Every structure is written in C-alpha cells, then in structure tokens.
Amino acid sequence: MVTTRLDEIDRKILAELQADGRMTNVELAKRVGISAPPCLRRVRTLEETGYIRGYHAEVNSRELGFEVQVFAMVGLESQAETELSAFEERCREWPLVRECHMLNGEVDFILKCVAPDLSSFQQFLTGELLTTPNVASVKTSLVIRGAKDEPGVPFDVLEERMNRTA
C-alpha cells in the first residue's frame, strides 16, 4: 500500500493542504503539530515525490460565464493502445474538455466539458468530437445541477483504514 511510506504527519499535511492550499507554512505547521522548518521540508518532499501535484484556485465557472456543463460518454471503434493514446492526446488539446477518464465497460471514455452556452458546446460536439478519427459514438448528458464537487481524497477514510491495519 502506497500510504505506508507516509507517516501520520505527512497525511495530516496532505489533508490540510487539500482543504486549504493557501495557508502559510507557519499555520500548516501549527495545525499538524510540528515546527515550521520541518513542515516546509516535508511539504517540499511531498511535492518532489509527486504526492502534491500542484495548487489551484477553485473558480466559479458559472460566474465566469460557463453556463453549460456536460458529460460526454465516448465509444471508440478500436481500443488499441495507440488509438487510446491518440484520443487522450486529442482531449488534452480541447479547452472545453476539463476532465478525461478512460473507463471499463460499455463506454471507453467519459469527458467532463464546460462551455459558455449550449451553442458553443454543440459546435464542439459536431465540429470536433464527433469528427475525431476512431470515435464511434458519443452520448451526452447535460448537468442540471451539482450536489457535490469535492476534489482530492477522503483522508478520514484513509486514517480509519490505517488504524484498522495497524
């Protein structure tokens, strides 16, 4: 299990930064119960080893004019690795595609897309996504409202698991 390389302090640091990535190192150190210099060293190590991939602001897409959110379920004609990789690369180039996940089952990929309006999404759908080589089918679902959007991982569940196996 990957988390065994992290001690309880490391996991607390990750949980705190996941909740608020803007806090100062002094505040973080206070919250996890260590002094500031070792806290900063731990954070840098967590960054260097890839446990922390970056820091981001959570923006309000609707306030910024992105009124439409759509999930697109994409089926490909071929699931050869070169075709899968080519589709993933294409998704990284599309600004409206905010997330791309390869799935197991009926659908090969699910894309989370945002657009300023339905017309903009339709132009993307018909002009880009549906005309992409190897795309066999696309089913879309327009998001009416979101009930939960929580990034990261549930550290409380991880801690419970770690305590059970200890």
C-alpha positions as semicolon CSV with decimal commas, in nm:
position;residue;x (nm);y (nm);z (nm)
1;M;0,000;0,000;0,000
2;V;0,145;0,334;-0,109
3;T;0,036;0,523;0,203
4;T;0,264;0,315;0,426
5;R;0,552;0,535;0,303
6;L;0,372;0,833;0,452
7;D;0,357;0,879;0,825
8;E;0,068;1,035;1,014
9;I;0,220;1,385;0,995
10;D;0,259;1,359;0,617
11;R;-0,104;1,252;0,583
12;K;-0,215;1,540;0,808
13;I;-0,015;1,783;0,592
14;L;-0,180;1,649;0,277
15;A;-0,527;1,666;0,431
16;E;-0,477;2,024;0,549
17;L;-0,333;2,142;0,217
18;Q;-0,611;1,967;0,028
19;A;-0,864;2,162;0,235
20;D;-0,677;2,494;0,209
21;G;-0,374;2,517;-0,017
22;R;-0,325;2,888;0,057
23;M;-0,240;2,865;0,425
24;T;0,105;2,973;0,533
25;N;0,365;2,718;0,630
26;V;0,351;2,851;0,988
27;E;-0,025;2,788;1,004
28;L;0,016;2,444;0,846
29;A;0,288;2,351;1,095
30;K;0,064;2,461;1,384
31;R;-0,228;2,253;1,253
32;V;-0,022;1,935;1,216
33;G;0,170;1,982;1,542
34;I;0,529;2,037;1,426
35;S;0,753;2,341;1,387
36;A;0,773;2,538;1,062
37;P;1,117;2,429;0,924
38;P;1,050;2,052;0,927
39;C;0,699;2,118;0,799
40;L;0,838;2,305;0,499
41;R;1,087;2,024;0,435
42;R;0,807;1,769;0,444
43;V;0,591;1,974;0,205
44;R;0,881;2,006;-0,040
45;T;0,943;1,630;-0,020
46;L;0,573;1,562;-0,080
47;E;0,590;1,789;-0,386
48;E;0,910;1,630;-0,519
49;T;0,779;1,276;-0,479
50;G;0,455;1,360;-0,659
51;Y;0,209;1,333;-0,371
52;I;0,135;1,704;-0,423
53;R;0,092;1,777;-0,793
54;G;0,002;2,145;-0,769
55;Y;-0,203;2,418;-0,608
56;H;-0,515;2,558;-0,771
57;A;-0,783;2,814;-0,710
58;E;-1,138;2,681;-0,719
59;V;-1,316;2,916;-0,958
60;N;-1,690;2,958;-1,005
61;S;-1,743;2,856;-1,367
62;R;-2,098;2,993;-1,383
63;E;-1,989;3,332;-1,251
64;L;-1,722;3,336;-1,522
65;G;-1,982;3,275;-1,791
66;F;-1,953;2,899;-1,838
67;E;-2,321;2,816;-1,800
68;V;-2,314;2,467;-1,952
69;Q;-2,156;2,154;-1,808
70;V;-2,187;1,828;-1,999
71;F;-2,066;1,473;-1,951
72;A;-1,987;1,303;-2,281
73;M;-1,960;0,925;-2,295
74;V;-1,738;0,830;-2,588
75;G;-1,713;0,493;-2,758
76;L;-1,419;0,423;-2,987
77;E;-1,408;0,192;-3,288
78;S;-1,071;0,048;-3,180
79;Q;-0,926;0,013;-2,833
80;A;-0,571;-0,049;-2,949
81;E;-0,325;0,130;-2,723
82;T;-0,213;0,365;-3,000
83;E;-0,576;0,464;-3,062
84;L;-0,647;0,514;-2,692
85;S;-0,336;0,729;-2,653
86;A;-0,422;0,931;-2,964
87;F;-0,769;1,005;-2,827
88;E;-0,630;1,105;-2,487
89;E;-0,382;1,339;-2,655
90;R;-0,662;1,495;-2,859
91;C;-0,865;1,551;-2,539
92;R;-0,573;1,738;-2,383
93;E;-0,586;1,981;-2,677
94;W;-0,957;2,067;-2,639
95;P;-1,011;2,359;-2,399
96;L;-1,375;2,268;-2,329
97;V;-1,274;1,922;-2,204
98;R;-1,180;1,968;-1,840
99;E;-1,151;1,600;-1,745
100;C;-1,098;1,284;-1,947
101;H;-1,120;0,937;-1,794
102;M;-1,082;0,600;-1,964
103;L;-1,342;0,355;-1,838
104;N;-1,401;-0,017;-1,830
105;G;-1,736;-0,132;-1,966
106;E;-1,977;-0,005;-2,230
107;V;-1,813;0,334;-2,268
108;D;-1,444;0,387;-2,342
109;F;-1,411;0,745;-2,210
110;I;-1,610;0,994;-2,011
111;L;-1,536;1,361;-2,066
112;K;-1,638;1,646;-1,840
113;C;-1,689;1,952;-2,057
114;V;-1,776;2,313;-1,984
115;A;-1,896;2,574;-2,231
116;P;-2,031;2,928;-2,219
117;D;-2,361;2,817;-2,375
118;L;-2,530;2,523;-2,541
119;S;-2,448;2,652;-2,888
120;S;-2,074;2,655;-2,809
121;F;-2,090;2,300;-2,679
122;Q;-2,285;2,187;-2,985
123;Q;-2,019;2,339;-3,212
124;F;-1,751;2,149;-3,022
125;L;-1,954;1,828;-3,033
126;T;-2,032;1,834;-3,404
127;G;-1,717;2,008;-3,527
128;E;-1,454;1,843;-3,310
129;L;-1,556;1,543;-3,100
130;L;-1,780;1,361;-3,350
131;T;-1,536;1,416;-3,636
132;T;-1,236;1,281;-3,447
133;P;-1,085;0,968;-3,604
134;N;-1,180;0,644;-3,427
135;V;-1,481;0,795;-3,244
136;A;-1,771;0,557;-3,299
137;S;-2,033;0,704;-3,066
138;V;-2,095;0,990;-2,828
139;K;-2,376;1,014;-2,574
140;T;-2,410;1,337;-2,380
141;S;-2,579;1,432;-2,055
142;L;-2,631;1,796;-1,963
143;V;-2,572;1,872;-1,595
144;I;-2,879;2,031;-1,438
145;R;-2,716;2,095;-1,102
146;G;-2,438;1,953;-0,887
147;A;-2,494;1,819;-0,539
148;K;-2,129;1,756;-0,454
149;D;-1,797;1,853;-0,606
150;E;-1,519;1,766;-0,366
151;P;-1,167;1,734;-0,503
152;G;-0,897;1,509;-0,363
153;V;-0,933;1,205;-0,142
154;P;-1,119;1,143;0,188
155;F;-0,832;1,140;0,437
156;D;-1,061;1,043;0,725
157;V;-1,140;0,716;0,543
158;L;-0,767;0,660;0,485
159;E;-0,688;0,720;0,852
160;E;-0,961;0,475;0,961
161;R;-0,815;0,213;0,728
162;M;-0,461;0,277;0,852
163;N;-0,578;0,244;1,214
164;R;-0,753;-0,089;1,139
165;T;-0,443;-0,240;0,978
166;A;-0,206;-0,116;1,248
